[in-house]
Amino acid sequence: MYPSTVRLLNILVPIKRCVDYAVKIRVNPQQTGIDLNVKHSMNPFDEIAVEEAVRIRERMKEKVSSIKVVTIGPPKSAETLRTALAMGADSAIHVELPESAPSPEPLGVAKALQAVIAREKEKGGVDLVIMGKQAIDDDAGQTGQILAGLLDWPQATFASKVDVDEANGVVNVAGEIDGGSQVLKCKLPLVVTTDLRLNEPRYASLPNIMKAKKKPIEKLSPADLRVDLTPRLETLKITEPPKRVGGGKARCVSNVDELIAKLKDAGLVTS
């Protein structure tokens, strides 16, 4: 059942804690994944989603009732939630996983978000989900689309502009396509995934960082949501690509026959 278009908007922003984009990725000694003992931060596309939710509130003022962020991850993911709260979100939900638990796959994440949205019906429901189009660690780019399918909601992906028309209960979402751009007119409730061109996220000010420490974070477990986040795929082994070997020094050749002879010696031509 669609929420009423006359009441205030409730926005949900799923975010993810990832290895920082500036860190050089290395395979761990066990070759079971990447080395995680490095700096982490919020997935950049999710930062854009949080920023857009805050900007929608700034444009619509009191017509936005709440902005809530949600993450699925180990205890340290709470730091990522605090960053989103400092940017302007009101409250957060942390679906906490053990530190040693494998990262959930897009289908599991989408089912968990579906369960979170179902729980939120008691608190006014969710009208708009804004999330990054992909995470920079796995680059799957599937969670938003799967979530929209599970909820049977409209979806607008790779958004470069979001314009909410609350009076008519619709959202106009612009996005780039091959050879141009398109604008989708979608009814609420809606799932939107963000592209890089949508906005430039703000830096949280010190006063807002201090205020974020007092904002509520609700802790849940997968069991509370009745979802199984066990990965369906098994990673057998991860290895780094072979190191590039430098080419030989270039030397001019005197004629075509000499050039062909050198190409044959290098195995680049067969006849």
matplotlib code that plots the C-alpha trace (Angstrom):
import matplotlib.pyplot as plt

x = [0.0, 1.4, 1.8, -0.4, 1.0, -0.4, 1.7, 5.3, 8.2, 10.2, 13.6, 15.7, 19.4, 21.3, 25.1, 28.1, 31.5, 34.2, 37.9, 38.8, 39.0, 42.5, 43.9, 45.9, 44.1, 46.2, 45.3, 45.7, 48.3, 45.7, 44.4, 40.9, 40.1, 41.7, 43.7, 41.1, 43.6, 43.5, 41.5, 37.8, 35.2, 31.7, 31.1, 31.4, 28.1, 26.4, 27.8, 26.1, 22.9, 23.1, 23.9, 20.9, 18.5, 19.8, 19.4, 15.8, 15.0, 16.7, 14.5, 11.3, 11.8, 9.2, 7.7, 10.4, 9.6, 12.8, 16.0, 17.2, 20.4, 20.9, 24.0, 24.8, 28.2, 30.6, 30.7, 33.1, 30.3, 28.8, 31.5, 30.1, 26.7, 28.0, 29.4, 26.0, 24.4, 26.9, 26.0, 22.4, 20.6, 18.3, 18.7, 20.3, 19.8, 22.8, 22.2, 25.3, 27.4, 30.3, 33.7, 34.7, 31.4, 31.8, 30.3, 26.7, 25.7, 23.3, 20.3, 20.9, 21.3, 18.1, 16.1, 17.4, 16.5, 13.0, 12.6, 13.8, 11.3, 8.5, 9.5, 9.4, 5.7, 4.9, 6.8, 5.3, 6.7, 9.3, 8.4, 11.7, 14.9, 18.0, 21.1, 24.4, 24.3, 27.1, 29.7, 33.4, 34.5, 32.5, 31.1, 28.0, 25.5, 22.5, 21.1, 18.9, 17.3, 16.7, 15.2, 12.7, 11.8, 11.2, 9.1, 7.3, 8.2, 9.2, 13.0, 15.1, 18.8, 22.0, 20.2, 22.0, 19.1, 16.2, 13.1, 10.4, 6.9, 5.2, 1.9, 1.3, 3.3, 5.8, 9.5, 11.2, 14.6, 17.1, 19.8, 22.3, 21.9, 23.8, 23.7, 21.9, 19.8, 16.3, 13.8, 11.7, 8.5, 7.9, 5.2, 6.1, 7.2, 10.3, 13.9, 16.5, 20.2, 22.7, 25.3, 28.5, 27.0, 24.1, 25.9, 29.1, 28.9, 29.5, 32.1, 30.5, 31.1, 32.6, 29.3, 27.4, 29.9, 29.4, 25.6, 25.8, 27.2, 23.8, 21.6, 20.0, 21.4, 19.1, 21.0, 19.5, 20.7, 19.8, 17.8, 15.7, 14.9, 14.4, 16.9, 19.9, 22.9, 25.1, 26.7, 25.5, 28.8, 32.1, 35.3, 37.9, 41.0, 42.0, 45.3, 46.9, 47.3, 50.8, 53.2, 53.7, 57.0, 58.6, 59.1, 62.4, 64.1, 62.9, 65.4, 64.9, 64.9, 66.4, 63.7, 60.4, 62.1, 64.0, 60.8, 59.0, 61.9, 61.8, 58.1, 58.5, 61.2, 58.8, 56.1, 53.8, 53.4, 53.3, 53.9]
y = [0.0, 3.4, 6.0, 9.0, 11.9, 14.5, 13.8, 14.7, 13.0, 10.4, 9.7, 6.6, 6.6, 3.3, 3.8, 1.5, 1.6, 0.9, 1.0, 4.6, 5.6, 6.9, 3.7, 1.4, -2.0, -5.0, -8.7, -10.2, -12.9, -15.7, -14.6, -14.7, -11.0, -7.6, -6.2, -4.5, -3.1, 0.3, 3.5, 3.2, 5.8, 6.2, 4.9, 8.1, 7.4, 7.1, 10.4, 11.9, 10.3, 11.7, 15.2, 15.0, 14.0, 17.0, 19.3, 18.1, 19.1, 22.5, 23.1, 21.7, 22.9, 21.4, 19.2, 16.6, 14.9, 12.9, 11.7, 8.3, 6.5, 2.8, 0.6, -3.1, -3.9, -4.5, -2.3, 0.2, 1.0, 3.2, 5.7, 6.0, 6.5, 9.4, 11.0, 10.9, 12.3, 15.1, 15.9, 16.4, 13.1, 12.9, 9.3, 6.0, 2.3, -0.1, -3.7, -5.0, -7.9, -9.7, -8.3, -11.5, -11.9, -11.8, -8.8, -9.4, -9.7, -7.3, -9.6, -10.0, -6.3, -5.5, -8.0, -6.5, -3.0, -4.3, -5.5, -2.2, -0.3, -2.7, -1.9, 1.8, 1.6, 1.8, 5.1, 6.8, 4.7, 5.5, 7.6, 8.0, 5.8, 7.5, 5.4, 5.2, 3.6, 1.2, 0.6, 1.2, -2.1, -4.6, -2.3, -4.5, -1.7, -4.0, -3.3, -0.4, -2.2, -5.4, -3.4, -1.7, -5.1, -6.5, -3.6, -3.3, 0.4, 2.6, 3.1, 5.9, 5.0, 7.0, 10.2, 13.5, 15.7, 15.0, 17.3, 16.4, 17.6, 16.8, 18.4, 15.8, 13.0, 12.6, 13.0, 14.1, 12.4, 13.3, 10.9, 10.5, 7.8, 7.0, 10.0, 12.3, 12.5, 11.5, 12.7, 10.1, 11.1, 8.7, 8.3, 8.1, 5.8, 5.6, 4.2, 6.5, 5.7, 8.5, 9.3, 11.4, 14.5, 14.8, 17.0, 17.6, 16.5, 19.0, 18.7, 18.3, 21.3, 20.9, 21.9, 19.3, 16.7, 17.3, 17.3, 14.0, 12.3, 12.8, 11.6, 8.2, 5.0, 2.0, -1.3, -4.4, -7.8, -9.8, -12.1, -9.0, -8.5, -12.2, -12.2, -14.4, -12.4, -15.5, -15.0, -17.4, -17.2, -18.6, -16.8, -19.5, -17.3, -13.7, -12.8, -9.6, -9.1, -9.8, -6.9, -5.1, -5.7, -2.7, -2.9, -2.8, 0.4, 1.7, 1.7, 2.9, 0.3, 1.0, -0.7, -2.7, -6.1, -5.4, -4.2, -7.4, -9.5, -7.8, -8.3, -12.0, -12.3, -10.8, -13.2, -10.3, -11.6, -15.2, -14.7]
z = [0.0, -1.0, 1.8, 1.5, -0.6, 1.7, 4.8, 5.4, 3.7, 5.5, 3.7, 4.3, 3.1, 3.2, 3.5, 3.6, 5.2, 2.6, 2.3, 1.7, -2.0, -1.6, -0.2, -2.4, -2.4, -1.5, -1.3, 2.2, 2.9, 3.0, -0.5, 0.8, 0.2, 0.5, 3.5, 5.7, 8.2, 6.4, 6.6, 6.0, 5.2, 3.8, 0.3, -1.9, -3.7, -0.4, 0.7, -2.3, -1.3, 2.3, 0.8, -1.5, 1.3, 3.3, 0.3, -0.3, 3.3, 2.8, -0.2, 1.2, 4.8, 7.2, 4.5, 5.2, 8.4, 8.9, 7.4, 8.7, 7.6, 7.9, 7.5, 7.7, 9.0, 12.0, 15.1, 13.5, 11.0, 13.7, 12.9, 9.4, 10.7, 12.9, 9.8, 8.1, 11.2, 11.3, 7.7, 8.6, 9.1, 12.2, 13.3, 12.3, 12.3, 12.6, 11.6, 13.4, 12.1, 13.8, 12.9, 11.3, 9.3, 5.4, 3.7, 2.7, -1.0, -2.7, -2.4, 1.3, 1.8, -0.2, 1.9, 5.1, 3.9, 2.9, 6.5, 7.9, 5.8, 7.0, 10.6, 9.8, 9.0, 12.7, 12.8, 9.8, 7.0, 4.3, 1.3, -0.4, -0.4, -1.7, -2.0, -3.9, -7.3, -6.2, -3.6, -4.5, -2.9, -5.0, -7.7, -7.9, -8.6, -7.8, -4.4, -5.3, -8.2, -6.2, -3.3, -5.7, -7.1, -3.6, -2.5, -5.9, -5.9, -8.9, -9.3, -10.8, -11.2, -11.8, -10.8, -11.7, -10.5, -8.1, -7.9, -5.5, -6.2, -2.9, -3.9, -6.5, -4.8, -7.6, -8.1, -11.3, -11.7, -14.4, -15.4, -18.2, -20.9, -24.0, -26.3, -23.9, -20.8, -19.7, -17.0, -15.2, -13.5, -10.6, -8.0, -4.4, -2.7, -4.7, -4.8, -6.2, -6.8, -7.1, -9.7, -9.2, -10.9, -8.5, -6.0, -4.1, -0.5, 2.3, 5.0, 8.5, 10.7, 14.2, 15.9, 13.8, 14.6, 18.3, 17.9, 16.0, 19.1, 20.8, 17.9, 18.3, 16.7, 16.9, 16.9, 15.3, 14.3, 11.2, 13.5, 14.5, 10.8, 10.2, 7.3, 6.5, 5.3, 4.6, 1.2, -1.5, -3.4, -2.2, -3.0, -3.6, -4.1, -4.8, -6.3, -7.5, -11.3, -12.6, -12.4, -15.7, -17.4, -19.1, -22.8, -24.6, -25.8, -29.1, -32.0, -35.5, -38.2, -41.6, -43.7, -43.7, -43.8, -40.6, -38.9, -39.9, -38.7, -35.3, -35.0, -35.8, -33.1, -30.6, -31.6, -32.7, -36.3, -37.6, -41.3]

ax = plt.figure().add_subplot(projection="3d")
ax.plot(x, y, z, "-o")
ax.set_aspect("equal")
plt.show()
